[in-house]
Structure formats: C-alpha cells, structure tokens
Amino acid sequence: MRQMYGFTVALTVLLLLSACGQKIDDTVLQSSISTPADGEAVALYKKQCMSCHATDLSGRVGPSLQEIGSRLTEEQLIMIIQEGEKGMPSYKNRLEQEEIEGLAQWLAKMK
C-alpha cells in the first residue's frame, strides 16, 4: 500500500513538472498590455489560462485565442469563462466576477 502511495505521488509530481516545463516567452502577452487593467488580465491569463492556451495564445490543449475577439463578443467570452465549454472548466467559483470581466475584456481585443 505504501509503495502504491509513493508511486502515485511521484507520478503526480512528474506530470505537474512536465506541464510546467513550457518555456515562457511572453512577448505576445507583454505587447498586448496597453492599460493597467490589461496588465492584470495578462497576469491572470498566465496563472489560469496559459497551460491550455499557450504563452502566445496559439492553443495547446485548448483552442487558439489569438483572434478570439474577431469571433466572439466580450459577453460571449464572459459566459464561456464563467460556465465553461467543450472541455474547458467553469471558472465562476475560481475567479471573482471582476476578474472574469477583465479577462474577457482583454481577450475581446485579440483580433
């Protein structure tokens, strides 16, 4: 039983480290900051979204967000972030409403 626990812990750590191994070149993210609110949204993106949508918003597990503002409105983005969609989890219990709105507002500028 103890060996199984140790194996499970080791496997979990290995998976977490491999997910975090992405080299962070956040040139795209930094160039998208034009207001203090954008800076807050970028920081939130890095913390909550980057692992699935990549440092350049090109997509990894999740879809590309590079031109998401051309396809979806800010209101649609808010709804998707809050409720989740197609494999994306809901963030309504993880983020404050202001954070969701700020992130959606920033993403809506991606055209």
C-alpha positions as CSV (number, residue, x, y, z in Angstrom):
1,M,0.0,0.0,0.0
2,R,2.8,2.4,0.9
3,Q,4.6,1.7,-2.4
4,M,1.4,2.5,-4.3
5,Y,1.1,5.8,-2.5
6,G,4.7,6.7,-3.2
7,F,4.3,5.8,-6.9
8,T,1.1,7.9,-7.1
9,V,2.8,10.9,-5.6
10,A,5.8,10.5,-7.8
11,L,3.7,10.2,-10.9
12,T,1.6,13.3,-9.9
13,V,4.8,15.4,-9.4
14,L,6.2,14.2,-12.7
15,L,3.0,15.2,-14.6
16,L,2.9,18.6,-12.9
17,L,6.5,19.3,-13.7
18,S,6.0,18.3,-17.4
19,A,3.0,20.6,-17.6
20,C,5.0,23.4,-16.2
21,G,8.0,22.8,-18.5
22,Q,6.8,25.2,-21.2
23,K,9.4,27.9,-21.8
24,I,7.8,31.3,-21.1
25,D,8.3,33.7,-24.0
26,D,5.6,36.2,-23.2
27,T,6.4,38.7,-25.9
28,V,2.9,38.4,-27.3
29,L,1.3,38.8,-23.8
30,Q,3.5,41.8,-22.9
31,S,2.8,43.5,-26.3
32,S,-0.9,43.3,-25.6
33,I,-0.7,45.4,-22.4
34,S,-2.0,49.0,-23.1
35,T,-3.7,49.7,-19.7
36,P,-3.2,48.7,-16.1
37,A,-6.3,46.5,-16.4
38,D,-4.7,44.7,-19.4
39,G,-1.7,44.0,-17.2
40,E,-3.9,42.5,-14.5
41,A,-5.6,40.4,-17.2
42,V,-2.3,39.2,-18.5
43,A,-1.2,38.2,-15.0
44,L,-4.5,36.3,-14.6
45,Y,-4.1,34.6,-18.0
46,K,-0.6,33.5,-17.1
47,K,-1.9,31.9,-13.9
48,Q,-5.1,30.4,-15.0
49,C,-5.1,30.0,-18.8
50,M,-1.6,29.7,-20.2
51,S,-1.2,26.0,-19.6
52,C,-4.0,25.2,-22.0
53,H,-3.9,28.2,-24.4
54,A,-0.1,28.7,-24.6
55,T,2.1,31.7,-23.9
56,D,1.4,33.2,-27.3
57,L,-2.4,32.4,-27.2
58,S,-1.9,29.9,-30.0
59,G,-3.5,27.0,-28.2
60,R,-2.2,23.7,-26.7
61,V,-4.9,21.6,-25.1
62,G,-7.4,24.4,-25.6
63,P,-8.1,26.4,-28.8
64,S,-6.1,29.4,-30.1
65,L,-7.2,32.7,-28.6
66,Q,-5.0,34.8,-30.9
67,E,-8.0,36.2,-32.8
68,I,-10.8,35.3,-30.4
69,G,-12.1,38.9,-30.3
70,S,-12.9,38.6,-34.0
71,R,-15.1,35.5,-33.4
72,L,-16.7,36.2,-30.0
73,T,-18.1,39.2,-28.2
74,E,-17.0,40.2,-24.7
75,E,-20.3,39.0,-23.4
76,Q,-19.8,35.6,-25.0
77,L,-16.3,35.3,-23.6
78,I,-17.7,36.1,-20.1
79,M,-20.2,33.3,-20.4
80,I,-17.6,30.8,-21.6
81,I,-15.2,31.7,-18.8
82,Q,-18.0,31.5,-16.2
83,E,-19.7,28.4,-17.4
84,G,-17.0,26.5,-19.3
85,E,-17.5,24.9,-22.7
86,K,-16.3,21.9,-24.7
87,G,-13.8,20.6,-22.1
88,M,-13.0,24.0,-20.6
89,P,-13.9,24.1,-16.9
90,S,-16.1,26.7,-15.3
91,Y,-14.3,29.5,-13.5
92,K,-17.3,31.1,-11.8
93,N,-16.2,29.5,-8.5
94,R,-12.5,30.1,-9.0
95,L,-12.4,33.7,-10.1
96,E,-14.1,36.9,-8.9
97,Q,-16.6,38.4,-11.3
98,E,-14.4,41.4,-11.9
99,E,-11.5,39.1,-12.9
100,I,-13.7,37.2,-15.4
101,E,-14.9,40.5,-16.9
102,G,-11.4,41.9,-17.1
103,L,-10.1,38.8,-18.7
104,A,-12.9,38.8,-21.2
105,Q,-12.4,42.5,-22.0
106,W,-8.7,41.8,-22.7
107,L,-9.4,38.7,-24.8
108,A,-12.1,40.6,-26.8
109,K,-9.2,42.9,-28.0
110,M,-7.5,40.0,-29.6
111,K,-8.4,40.5,-33.3
